[in-house]
Amino acid sequence: MSAEVVVLGGGVGGTLTANLVARHARGRAHVTVVDETGRHVYQPGFLYVAVGQERPEKLVHDEVGLLRHDVELVTEAAVRVDPVGRSVALASGRTLPYQHLVLATGCRTVMAEVPGGEGAHDFYTLAGAIRLHEALERFAGGRILVGVAGIPYKCPPAPVEFVFLLDDYLRSRGVRESSEIKLLSPLNRAFTIETTSKLVQPILAERDIDLCTFFNVETVDPEARTVSSLEGETFEYDLLVLVPPHRGQQLIEDSGLGDARGWVPVDKTTLQHAKFDQVWALGDATNIPISKSGSVAHYEAPIVAGQIAAAINGAPAPATTYDGKVMCFLETGRGEATTIRFDYEHPARSPRPARVWHWGKALFNKAYWHTVPQGRLP
Amino acid sequence: MQATIATTLDLKGLSCPIPIAKTAKTMKQLAPGELVEVLATDPGSVPDFQAWSKATGNPLVEIGEADGVFRFVLRKKEA
C-alpha cells in the first residue's frame, strides 16, 4: 500500500517537495498537493509589476502543469489539520489522512494591523503591485516614502530594490527631479546585512535616495498623509509604500501548529515540526531565523523530500540537512544588480553591482517555470 | 532611587532587525525612566542596540554577555 503524503500549499516549496517525494519514492507513495487556487504564483515578479517591467499574467501558471503526473492536485482550501489523528480537513468536508505532512503554506500579509494602513500601497501581493503601478502611472511628482511596517517579512532586500527601480521608473517618466524618494529603514543601515548595506548605501546617496534610519513604522494617517514610527518620528508623504506586517496562515493558527504569529516551529536543520511527528514545514511558513524567500524554500525542499522518501523506502535518514543556504539577487537600478549568498555558518558576501547579475536575475525569472518546480536546478 | 526593570524581552534566537523592532514597540509602552531588559543571542545586536540607543536617545545603561546570551538594559528617555 502506498504511503499517503499530503503537501499543503502549491508554491515553490510545496511543488518542489511534492515532485521530489514522488520521484524518490515512486510506486511507494501517493502524493497529494492541496492548494486553494490551483495557481502557482511567482512572487519575486511583484516588484517588477509595480514599476511596469513585467505583466501580471506572466507571474501565474496552472499548478497542475508544474506537478509530475503521479502527483494529485486537490484545488480546495484546507481548513484544519489534526496532527494527532494525522488528517487534514478540507473546506468541502472531505478528510485526507496522511502518514507524512508538509506545511508549505507560506504566509499572509495583514496591512490591517497598521492603524491607518489603508493609506499605504504595497507590492507584496499581485493585486497590491498592480494597484501601486496604477498609482505610479498617475504620480506627477512629490514625496514617496518606502518603509517597513512589520518584521519578519518576505524578501528582505525588496524595499532597497524597489527604491532603485523606482528611481529608474521616475526618471523614465521625467518626474524624478520633481520627486523625493525616502527609504525608511528599521535599522541603522539600508538593509539587515551589514556588508550588503555598505555596498548599496553609497549608491543610494549617488541616486539622491534619502536613507532614514531606525524608523519602525507604527501608524499612518491617510487624511494628513503622514506616517509615524515607534521611535517617535513623523514624515509627510504624497505616496506611501509599506512592507505590510506578515503572519502565518490562518490554518496554522487554527490547528495549533504555530506560535502566536502563526509561524511553524521547526528544527532549523531537519525542518521537522518541534512538537509533532511526521510533520515538516518549509519556506515562508517556518519560524527559523533565515530570510523568507523562494530561494530558501528551493534549498529546503530536497531536505524535506529526502527525509520523507527515505522513511517511505525504509532507508536511513539522509545525512544532508539544511545549512541555512540563501542566494538572492538585489537590483541596484540602471540595469545592474548584485547577489547575496550566505548560510548559518558563513556571513553574506555581495559582489560589486554589475549588468551580469541583472541579466542573471532576468534569466532566472524566465527559466524558473521550467527548472525550479521540477527539481532541475540543484 | 534605583529603578527596577519594568519588563524583560527574551529575544534569544531571533536575528536582527527583529530585536530592535520588538524593543522599540515595548519602549513605546513604558513610562519615562522605566527600564527594559533585553536578552538576545544575535552578536549583531550589540552594535545595533548601541546605535539605536544613540539615535533614539533612550540610554543603554547596561550591556553584558554570559554563555552566548547578550543582556541589554535600556532606560526610556524623559519626555
Chai-1 contact restraints between the chains, C-beta under 6 A:
chainA,res_idxA,chainB,res_idxB,connection_type,confidence,min_distance_angstrom,max_distance_angstrom,comment,restraint_id
A,I151,B,P17,contact,1.0,0.0,6.0,A-B,restraint_1
A,I151,B,I18,contact,1.0,0.0,6.0,A-B,restraint_2
A,I151,B,A21,contact,1.0,0.0,6.0,A-B,restraint_3
A,P186,B,P17,contact,1.0,0.0,6.0,A-B,restraint_4
A,P186,B,A21,contact,1.0,0.0,6.0,A-B,restraint_5
A,L187,B,P17,contact,1.0,0.0,6.0,A-B,restraint_6
A,N188,B,A51,contact,1.0,0.0,6.0,A-B,restraint_7
A,T192,B,C16,contact,1.0,0.0,6.0,A-B,restraint_8
A,T192,B,P17,contact,1.0,0.0,6.0,A-B,restraint_9
A,F214,B,W52,contact,1.0,0.0,6.0,A-B,restraint_10
A,F214,B,A55,contact,1.0,0.0,6.0,A-B,restraint_11
A,N216,B,A21,contact,1.0,0.0,6.0,A-B,restraint_12
A,N216,B,A24,contact,1.0,0.0,6.0,A-B,restraint_13
A,L230,B,A24,contact,1.0,0.0,6.0,A-B,restraint_14
A,L230,B,K25,contact,1.0,0.0,6.0,A-B,restraint_15
A,L230,B,K28,contact,1.0,0.0,6.0,A-B,restraint_16
A,E231,B,A24,contact,1.0,0.0,6.0,A-B,restraint_17
A,E231,B,T56,contact,1.0,0.0,6.0,A-B,restraint_18
A,P289,B,S15,contact,1.0,0.0,6.0,A-B,restraint_19
